[in-house]
Amino acid sequence: MTSRRRAFLWVLVAVLITLIFGFYSINSGQTTAVLAGTVRAATLLVLGAICGMICERSGIVNIGIEGQFLMAAFSAFTVTSLTGSLALGVFAGIATGLVLGWLLAAMAVGLKVDQIIAGTVINIAAVGLTSFFYDRSRSLGVGKYSPIELGSLADIPLIGRVFFSRPLLTYITICLIVLVHIAMFRSVWGMRTRAIGEHPGAADTVGIRVLRLRYFNATLAGGFAGFGGAYLALEAVGAFSRNMSGGRGFLALAVMIFGRRSPFGAYAAALFFGFATALQNQFQLNSTFDIPTQFVGMLPYVVTIVVVALSGLFGSMRDPAALGQTYEKS
């Protein structure tokens, strides 16, 4: 990691800590709620960011994360409602994400459709299909995962209730962040993935099957988005509603870019944006703050625009050289 990137991450951490303690000094009683909301929002964002990262490291632009979230959330909600099993709902969400990831690969890699258009097709189809079927399943009900306390760690002041008293899917997500980082930067698969995103022709000459690996990676990435959709329906909310992803798929792309296409950087960025979302929710619930709801609702997206624009000051955010380019096997 370059010195500029280190400085970038340290500034991000410093700003986040400053905001947390600034809010704590204003109203200490609400700090735990805000931090818990930060982790809850960041979990979904980092799953979407990992999906986008795997795709872009492979040379594929995936703007269909929003649709993958939405379809997976609906599948997880429906299966759990019909079977009463949260675990089956999670598997259904992951399976839906895998199918949509494969569909993205089929269009962008197989048929060589423009990758932006392919992602847009997934987003539009997800909105239409989930709205249509939701009208016919509105009476279904579903539970959600409950917090699991990790022994005495949950009793640590402030951070104990925030990080060590979370539901199951949050813990799994944190483990996945570590595993994906190791796989991306310390494994043969990660080396080949980065190679086909930078120089697919050179990768092909040394025996890497570029098209096959891009298919696999886009499908795998869809599984992470599917897990995110299941998390949204079965842990964060515990219900399904139309367009419940609420633009978080696009926000996850900003998190991925802000985190320099790395799992740890994405999680740091997700916590930052999650904090902005948690503050937004707190402002809307607390009548003490006399702020118009329209301005409060803008907060996460204004923060997104500002920090992504300013992050270039800490070093260029170079895209993979072959990002968005179709590859013709010679």
C-alpha positions as CSV (number, residue, x, y, z in Angstrom):
1,M,0.0,0.0,0.0
2,T,1.5,3.4,-1.0
3,S,2.0,6.2,1.5
4,R,-0.8,8.2,-0.1
5,R,-3.2,5.3,0.3
6,R,-2.1,4.9,3.9
7,A,-2.7,8.7,4.5
8,F,-6.1,8.4,2.8
9,L,-7.2,5.5,5.1
10,W,-5.9,7.3,8.2
11,V,-7.8,10.5,7.3
12,L,-10.9,8.4,6.8
13,V,-10.5,6.8,10.2
14,A,-9.7,10.1,11.9
15,V,-12.8,11.8,10.4
16,L,-15.0,8.9,11.4
17,I,-13.7,8.9,15.0
18,T,-14.1,12.7,15.2
19,L,-17.7,12.5,14.1
20,I,-18.5,9.7,16.5
21,F,-17.0,11.5,19.5
22,G,-18.5,14.8,18.4
23,F,-21.9,13.3,18.3
24,Y,-21.2,11.6,21.7
25,S,-20.4,14.9,23.2
26,I,-23.7,16.3,22.0
27,N,-25.9,13.5,23.1
28,S,-24.2,10.5,24.7
29,G,-27.5,8.6,25.2
30,Q,-28.0,8.2,21.5
31,T,-24.5,7.3,20.6
32,T,-24.9,3.5,20.9
33,A,-28.0,3.6,18.7
34,V,-26.2,5.6,16.1
35,L,-23.1,3.3,16.1
36,A,-25.4,0.2,15.9
37,G,-27.1,1.8,13.0
38,T,-23.7,2.4,11.4
39,V,-22.7,-1.2,11.6
40,R,-26.1,-2.3,10.3
41,A,-25.9,0.0,7.3
42,A,-22.2,-0.8,6.6
43,T,-22.9,-4.5,6.5
44,L,-25.1,-4.3,3.4
45,L,-22.8,-1.7,1.7
46,V,-19.7,-3.7,2.1
47,L,-21.3,-6.9,0.7
48,G,-22.3,-4.8,-2.4
49,A,-18.8,-3.3,-2.5
50,I,-17.2,-6.8,-2.5
51,C,-19.6,-7.8,-5.3
52,G,-18.5,-4.8,-7.4
53,M,-14.8,-5.3,-6.5
54,I,-14.7,-8.9,-7.7
55,C,-16.4,-7.9,-10.9
56,E,-14.2,-4.8,-11.6
57,R,-11.0,-6.6,-10.7
58,S,-12.0,-9.0,-13.4
59,G,-12.7,-6.2,-15.9
60,I,-16.5,-6.2,-15.6
61,V,-18.5,-3.2,-14.7
62,N,-21.5,-4.2,-12.5
63,I,-24.1,-1.5,-12.0
64,G,-26.7,-4.2,-11.4
65,I,-25.9,-4.6,-7.7
66,E,-29.1,-2.7,-6.9
67,G,-31.2,-5.2,-8.8
68,Q,-29.3,-8.1,-7.3
69,F,-30.0,-6.8,-3.8
70,L,-33.7,-6.3,-4.6
71,M,-34.3,-9.7,-6.2
72,A,-32.4,-11.6,-3.5
73,A,-34.2,-9.8,-0.8
74,F,-37.5,-10.8,-2.3
75,S,-36.4,-14.4,-2.8
76,A,-35.1,-14.6,0.8
77,F,-38.3,-13.0,2.1
78,T,-40.6,-15.3,0.1
79,V,-38.8,-18.6,0.9
80,T,-38.6,-17.8,4.6
81,S,-42.3,-16.9,4.6
82,L,-43.3,-20.2,2.9
83,T,-41.0,-22.5,4.9
84,G,-40.5,-20.7,8.2
85,S,-36.7,-21.2,7.9
86,L,-34.4,-18.2,7.9
87,A,-31.5,-20.4,6.8
88,L,-33.4,-21.5,3.7
89,G,-34.2,-17.9,3.0
90,V,-30.6,-16.9,3.1
91,F,-29.7,-19.8,0.7
92,A,-32.5,-18.6,-1.6
93,G,-31.1,-15.1,-1.6
94,I,-27.6,-16.3,-2.4
95,A,-28.9,-18.6,-5.1
96,T,-30.8,-15.7,-6.7
97,G,-27.6,-13.5,-6.6
98,L,-25.6,-16.3,-8.2
99,V,-28.2,-16.6,-11.0
100,L,-28.2,-12.9,-11.6
101,G,-24.4,-12.8,-11.6
102,W,-24.3,-15.5,-14.2
103,L,-26.9,-13.6,-16.2
104,L,-24.7,-10.5,-16.1
105,A,-21.8,-12.6,-17.3
106,A,-23.9,-14.2,-20.1
107,M,-24.8,-10.8,-21.4
108,A,-21.5,-8.9,-20.8
109,V,-19.0,-11.7,-21.5
110,G,-20.9,-14.2,-23.6
111,L,-23.0,-12.0,-25.8
112,K,-20.7,-9.0,-25.4
113,V,-23.5,-6.6,-24.6
114,D,-22.4,-3.2,-23.3
115,Q,-21.8,-3.8,-19.6
116,I,-23.6,-0.7,-18.4
117,I,-26.7,-1.8,-20.4
118,A,-26.5,-5.3,-19.0
119,G,-26.5,-4.0,-15.4
120,T,-29.4,-1.6,-16.2
121,V,-31.4,-4.5,-17.6
122,I,-31.0,-6.4,-14.3
123,N,-32.0,-3.3,-12.3
124,I,-35.1,-2.7,-14.3
125,A,-36.1,-6.3,-14.4
126,A,-35.7,-6.6,-10.6
127,V,-38.0,-3.6,-9.9
128,G,-40.7,-4.9,-12.3
129,L,-40.6,-8.5,-11.1
130,T,-40.5,-7.8,-7.4
131,S,-43.3,-5.3,-7.6
132,F,-45.5,-7.7,-9.6
133,F,-45.1,-10.7,-7.3
134,Y,-45.1,-8.6,-4.2
135,D,-48.7,-7.6,-4.9
136,R,-49.6,-11.3,-4.8
137,S,-47.7,-12.2,-1.6
138,R,-48.3,-9.2,0.6
139,S,-50.0,-11.2,3.3
140,L,-46.9,-13.3,3.9
141,G,-45.0,-12.6,7.2
142,V,-41.4,-13.3,8.1
143,G,-39.2,-13.1,11.2
144,K,-35.6,-12.0,11.3
145,Y,-32.3,-13.0,12.9
146,S,-31.8,-11.9,16.6
147,P,-28.6,-10.6,18.1
148,I,-26.1,-13.1,19.5
149,E,-24.0,-11.8,22.4
150,L,-20.3,-12.9,22.3
151,G,-19.9,-13.4,26.0
152,S,-18.1,-10.7,28.1
153,L,-17.1,-8.9,24.9
154,A,-20.7,-7.6,24.7
155,D,-20.3,-5.9,28.1
156,I,-17.5,-3.6,26.9
157,P,-18.7,0.0,27.2
158,L,-20.0,1.6,24.0
159,I,-18.4,-0.8,21.4
160,G,-19.6,-4.0,23.1
161,R,-23.3,-3.6,22.2
162,V,-22.2,-2.3,18.8
163,F,-19.8,-5.0,17.5
164,F,-20.3,-8.0,19.8
165,S,-24.0,-8.2,20.1
166,R,-25.0,-8.5,16.5
167,P,-27.1,-11.1,14.6
168,L,-25.5,-14.0,12.8
169,L,-25.3,-12.5,9.3
170,T,-23.3,-9.6,10.5
171,Y,-20.6,-11.9,12.0
172,I,-20.5,-13.9,8.8
173,T,-20.0,-10.7,6.8
174,I,-17.0,-9.7,8.9
175,C,-15.5,-13.2,8.3
176,L,-16.1,-12.9,4.6
177,I,-14.3,-9.6,4.4
178,V,-11.2,-11.2,5.8
179,L,-11.5,-14.3,3.6
180,V,-12.0,-12.2,0.4
181,H,-9.0,-10.0,1.2
182,I,-6.8,-13.1,1.6
183,A,-8.2,-14.7,-1.5
184,M,-7.8,-11.5,-3.6
185,F,-4.3,-10.6,-2.6
186,R,-2.7,-13.9,-1.4
187,S,-4.0,-16.6,-3.6
188,V,-3.6,-17.9,-7.2
189,W,-7.3,-17.1,-7.9
190,G,-6.8,-13.5,-6.8
191,M,-3.6,-13.1,-8.9
192,R,-5.4,-14.4,-12.0
193,T,-8.5,-12.3,-11.3
194,R,-6.3,-9.1,-11.1
195,A,-4.5,-10.2,-14.3
196,I,-7.6,-10.6,-16.4
197,G,-8.7,-7.2,-15.3
198,E,-5.5,-5.5,-16.2
199,H,-4.1,-7.4,-19.2
200,P,-6.5,-10.2,-20.4
201,G,-4.5,-10.8,-23.5
202,A,-1.3,-11.4,-21.6
203,A,-3.1,-13.6,-19.1
204,D,-4.5,-15.7,-22.0
205,T,-1.0,-16.3,-23.3
206,V,0.1,-17.8,-20.0
207,G,-2.8,-20.2,-20.0
208,I,-5.4,-18.4,-17.9
209,R,-8.9,-19.0,-19.4
210,V,-10.1,-15.3,-19.4
211,L,-13.7,-15.8,-20.4
212,R,-14.3,-18.7,-18.1
213,L,-12.8,-16.9,-15.1
214,R,-14.9,-13.8,-15.9
215,Y,-18.0,-16.0,-15.9
216,F,-17.0,-17.6,-12.7
217,N,-16.1,-14.3,-10.9
218,A,-19.3,-12.4,-12.1
219,T,-21.4,-15.4,-10.8
220,L,-19.5,-15.5,-7.5
221,A,-19.8,-11.8,-7.0
222,G,-23.5,-12.1,-7.5
223,G,-23.6,-14.5,-4.6
224,F,-22.2,-11.8,-2.3
225,A,-24.9,-9.4,-3.5
226,G,-27.5,-12.1,-3.0
227,F,-26.2,-12.6,0.6
228,G,-26.6,-8.8,1.0
229,G,-30.2,-9.0,-0.2
230,A,-30.9,-11.8,2.3
231,Y,-29.3,-9.7,5.0
232,L,-31.5,-6.8,4.1
233,A,-34.7,-8.8,4.2
234,L,-34.0,-11.2,7.1
235,E,-31.7,-9.2,9.5
236,A,-31.7,-5.5,8.8
237,V,-35.5,-5.1,8.2
238,G,-37.3,-8.4,8.7
239,A,-39.8,-7.6,5.9
240,F,-40.0,-6.8,2.2
241,S,-41.3,-3.7,0.5
242,R,-41.2,-2.3,-3.0
243,N,-37.7,-0.9,-3.9
244,M,-36.5,-1.6,-0.4
245,S,-32.9,-1.5,-1.6
246,G,-33.3,2.2,-1.8
247,G,-30.3,3.0,-4.0
248,R,-27.9,1.1,-1.7
249,G,-26.5,-0.8,-4.7
250,F,-25.3,2.4,-6.3
251,L,-24.0,3.6,-3.0
252,A,-22.1,0.3,-2.6
253,L,-20.3,1.2,-5.9
254,A,-19.2,4.5,-4.3
255,V,-18.0,2.6,-1.3
256,M,-16.0,0.3,-3.5
257,I,-14.3,3.2,-5.3
258,F,-13.7,5.1,-2.0
259,G,-12.2,1.9,-0.5
260,R,-9.8,1.5,-3.4
261,R,-11.3,-1.8,-4.5
262,S,-10.0,-3.7,-1.5
263,P,-12.2,-5.5,1.2
264,F,-10.7,-3.7,4.2
265,G,-10.8,-0.3,2.5
266,A,-14.4,-1.0,1.4
267,Y,-15.4,-1.8,5.0
268,A,-13.8,1.4,6.3
269,A,-15.6,3.4,3.7
270,A,-18.8,1.5,4.4
271,L,-18.6,2.4,8.1
272,F,-18.1,6.0,7.1
273,F,-21.2,6.1,4.8
274,G,-23.1,3.9,7.3
275,F,-22.4,6.6,10.0
276,A,-23.9,9.2,7.7
277,T,-27.0,7.0,7.1
278,A,-27.3,6.4,10.9
279,L,-27.2,10.1,11.6
280,Q,-29.8,10.6,8.9
281,N,-32.1,8.2,10.6
282,Q,-31.4,9.6,14.1
283,F,-32.2,13.2,12.9
284,Q,-35.5,11.9,11.4
285,L,-36.5,10.2,14.6
286,N,-35.4,12.9,17.0
287,S,-37.7,16.0,17.0
288,T,-35.0,17.9,18.9
289,F,-33.3,18.6,15.5
290,D,-35.4,21.0,13.6
291,I,-34.2,20.1,10.2
292,P,-36.4,19.6,7.1
293,T,-36.8,15.9,6.3
294,Q,-35.8,16.6,2.6
295,F,-32.4,17.9,3.7
296,V,-31.9,15.0,6.2
297,G,-32.7,12.5,3.5
298,M,-30.0,14.0,1.3
299,L,-27.2,13.5,3.9
300,P,-25.8,10.1,2.8
301,Y,-25.8,11.0,-0.9
302,V,-24.2,14.5,-0.3
303,V,-21.5,12.8,1.7
304,T,-21.0,10.3,-1.1
305,I,-20.5,13.0,-3.7
306,V,-18.1,15.1,-1.5
307,V,-15.9,12.3,-0.2
308,V,-15.5,10.5,-3.6
309,A,-14.7,13.9,-5.2
310,L,-12.1,14.7,-2.5
311,S,-10.6,11.3,-2.2
312,G,-8.6,11.9,-5.4
313,L,-6.4,14.3,-3.4
314,F,-4.9,11.3,-1.7
315,G,-3.8,9.6,-4.8
316,S,-5.3,8.6,-8.1
317,M,-8.0,5.9,-8.2
318,R,-6.9,4.1,-11.3
319,D,-9.4,1.7,-12.8
320,P,-8.2,-1.7,-13.9
321,A,-6.8,-1.2,-17.4
322,A,-9.3,-3.6,-19.1
323,L,-12.4,-2.5,-17.1
324,G,-15.5,-2.5,-19.3
325,Q,-13.7,-3.9,-22.3
326,T,-14.9,-7.0,-24.1
327,Y,-12.3,-9.6,-24.8
328,E,-12.0,-11.6,-28.0
329,K,-10.0,-14.8,-27.6
330,S,-7.3,-14.8,-30.3
